[in-house]
Amino acid sequence: MKSDILSFLTKAALTISFFMCFTAVNAQQNDFWSKVRFGGAIGAGFGSGYTDVTLAPQAIYQFNQYVALGVGIQGSYSEQKNLYSSWMYGGSVIGLFNPIPQVQLSAELEQLRVNLDVEPDRFGMYDGYSRDFWNTGLFLGAGYNTGNVIIGIRYNVLFNDNDYVYSEAWMPFVRVYF
């Protein structure tokens, strides 16, 4: 599992480095970087025996006032003491459309590798198990744009109850780009 994570992070770093070097050559001619915005999400939740930590940076290229396209990477760790622990990591591609300045519509394709370890039941009713699988999500969303912050809701059209990745197909979101 750790080698999968290291391999993924290495490939992501090499891909991003290649992309940055390639675009830096073109940046002198067309001012590429003035249209790139960075942001994403960072989150942490803690409770009685529960931990959830997420880091998901994104970069988008703003083609014009209406359309942007971007990429992101994500890493999450979640644990409920004496029940389960899970690592999720992967990437996404996002398209944004602003028909008017206050409204942002989005489509995001996300691919996550999930490593889930479920501990045996304390009462002996079931055995523990591990699952390692890929999960694909396709989110369609709408949000209110306040400039650098967008608040909205998105729907995973590929949602599957059996994947144990998201508890619901509907998800609120807050996006921040600088």
C-alpha positions as CSV (number, residue, x, y, z in Angstrom):
1,M,0.0,0.0,0.0
2,K,2.8,2.5,0.9
3,S,4.6,1.6,-2.3
4,D,1.3,2.4,-4.3
5,I,1.1,5.8,-2.5
6,L,4.8,6.5,-3.2
7,S,4.5,5.5,-6.8
8,F,1.4,7.6,-7.3
9,L,3.0,10.7,-5.6
10,T,6.1,10.3,-7.7
11,K,4.2,10.0,-11.0
12,A,2.1,13.0,-10.0
13,A,5.1,15.1,-9.1
14,L,6.8,14.2,-12.4
15,T,3.7,15.0,-14.4
16,I,3.2,18.3,-12.7
17,S,6.9,19.2,-13.1
18,F,6.8,18.3,-16.8
19,F,3.6,20.4,-17.2
20,M,5.2,23.4,-15.4
21,C,8.4,23.2,-17.5
22,F,6.5,22.9,-20.8
23,T,4.2,25.8,-20.0
24,A,7.1,28.0,-18.6
25,V,8.6,27.9,-22.1
26,N,5.3,29.2,-23.6
27,A,4.6,31.6,-20.7
28,Q,7.0,34.2,-22.1
29,Q,5.1,34.3,-25.4
30,N,1.4,34.2,-24.2
31,D,1.5,35.1,-20.5
32,F,0.1,31.7,-19.6
33,W,0.6,32.0,-15.8
34,S,-1.6,35.1,-15.6
35,K,-4.5,32.9,-16.4
36,V,-3.7,30.1,-14.0
37,R,-5.4,30.0,-10.6
38,F,-4.5,27.8,-7.7
39,G,-6.8,26.5,-4.9
40,G,-8.5,23.4,-3.8
41,A,-9.5,22.0,-0.4
42,I,-8.0,21.1,2.9
43,G,-10.1,19.5,5.6
44,A,-9.9,17.8,8.9
45,G,-12.5,16.2,11.2
46,F,-11.9,14.7,14.6
47,G,-14.3,13.1,17.0
48,S,-14.5,10.4,19.7
49,G,-12.1,7.8,18.1
50,Y,-12.7,9.3,14.6
51,T,-10.1,11.0,12.3
52,D,-10.6,12.4,8.8
53,V,-7.9,14.4,7.0
54,T,-8.0,15.5,3.4
55,L,-5.6,17.5,1.1
56,A,-6.8,18.3,-2.4
57,P,-4.9,21.0,-4.3
58,Q,-6.1,22.1,-7.8
59,A,-4.9,24.4,-10.6
60,I,-7.2,25.8,-13.2
61,Y,-6.6,27.7,-16.4
62,Q,-9.1,30.5,-17.0
63,F,-9.6,30.6,-20.7
64,N,-11.9,33.6,-20.5
65,Q,-14.6,35.0,-18.1
66,Y,-16.8,32.1,-18.8
67,V,-14.7,28.9,-19.1
68,A,-11.9,27.3,-17.0
69,L,-10.4,23.8,-17.1
70,G,-8.1,22.3,-14.4
71,V,-6.5,19.3,-12.7
72,G,-6.1,18.3,-9.1
73,I,-4.7,15.6,-6.9
74,Q,-6.3,14.3,-3.7
75,G,-5.2,12.4,-0.6
76,S,-7.4,11.4,2.3
77,Y,-7.1,9.4,5.5
78,S,-10.1,8.3,7.5
79,E,-10.3,6.1,10.6
80,Q,-12.9,5.1,13.1
81,K,-11.2,3.4,16.1
82,N,-12.0,-0.3,16.3
83,L,-14.0,-0.2,13.1
84,Y,-12.0,0.8,10.0
85,S,-9.2,2.8,8.4
86,S,-9.0,4.0,4.8
87,W,-6.4,5.7,2.5
88,M,-7.7,7.3,-0.7
89,Y,-5.6,9.0,-3.3
90,G,-6.0,10.0,-6.9
91,G,-6.6,12.8,-9.3
92,S,-9.3,14.8,-11.1
93,V,-10.1,16.9,-14.1
94,I,-12.5,19.7,-13.7
95,G,-14.4,22.0,-16.1
96,L,-16.0,25.2,-15.0
97,F,-18.5,27.4,-16.7
98,N,-19.8,30.8,-15.5
99,P,-22.9,31.8,-17.6
100,I,-23.1,34.9,-15.4
101,P,-20.5,36.1,-12.9
102,Q,-22.5,34.9,-9.8
103,V,-23.2,31.3,-11.1
104,Q,-20.7,28.6,-11.6
105,L,-21.6,25.2,-13.2
106,S,-19.0,22.4,-13.0
107,A,-18.3,18.9,-14.2
108,E,-15.5,17.0,-12.5
109,L,-14.2,13.5,-13.3
110,E,-12.4,12.0,-10.3
111,Q,-10.4,8.7,-10.1
112,L,-9.5,7.5,-6.6
113,R,-7.5,4.5,-5.4
114,V,-9.1,3.3,-2.1
115,N,-7.4,1.1,0.5
116,L,-10.0,0.0,3.1
117,D,-9.2,-2.1,6.1
118,V,-12.2,-3.2,8.2
119,E,-11.5,-4.6,11.7
120,P,-13.3,-7.7,13.0
121,D,-16.5,-7.1,14.9
122,R,-16.0,-7.0,18.7
123,F,-18.9,-9.4,19.1
124,G,-17.5,-11.9,16.6
125,M,-20.4,-11.5,14.2
126,Y,-18.1,-10.9,11.2
127,D,-14.5,-11.1,10.3
128,G,-12.3,-8.2,9.3
129,Y,-11.4,-7.7,5.7
130,S,-9.4,-5.4,3.3
131,R,-10.5,-4.0,0.0
132,D,-8.3,-2.2,-2.5
133,F,-10.1,-0.8,-5.5
134,W,-10.4,2.1,-7.9
135,N,-13.5,4.4,-7.7
136,T,-14.6,6.8,-10.4
137,G,-16.8,9.7,-9.7
138,L,-18.4,12.1,-12.2
139,F,-19.7,15.2,-10.3
140,L,-22.1,17.7,-11.9
141,G,-22.5,20.8,-9.7
142,A,-23.7,24.4,-9.4
143,G,-22.5,27.1,-7.1
144,Y,-22.7,30.7,-6.1
145,N,-19.5,32.6,-7.1
146,T,-18.4,35.4,-4.7
147,G,-15.0,36.0,-6.5
148,N,-12.4,33.7,-5.0
149,V,-14.9,31.5,-3.2
150,I,-17.6,29.3,-4.7
151,I,-20.3,27.7,-2.5
152,G,-22.5,25.1,-4.0
153,I,-23.7,21.5,-4.3
154,R,-22.7,18.7,-6.6
155,Y,-24.1,15.3,-7.6
156,N,-22.1,12.2,-8.3
157,V,-23.9,10.6,-11.3
158,L,-21.7,7.4,-10.9
159,F,-22.5,7.0,-7.2
160,N,-22.6,3.4,-5.9
161,D,-23.6,2.5,-2.3
162,N,-21.2,-0.5,-2.4
163,D,-18.0,1.5,-3.0
164,Y,-17.8,2.9,0.6
165,V,-16.2,6.1,-0.7
166,Y,-19.0,8.7,-0.3
167,S,-22.0,8.2,1.9
168,E,-24.4,10.2,-0.5
169,A,-24.5,11.1,-4.1
170,W,-25.3,14.8,-3.2
171,M,-22.4,16.7,-1.7
172,P,-22.0,20.4,-0.7
173,F,-18.7,22.0,-1.6
174,V,-16.7,25.1,-1.1
175,R,-14.0,26.0,-3.7
176,V,-11.3,28.6,-3.2
177,Y,-9.1,29.8,-6.0
178,F,-6.4,32.5,-6.0
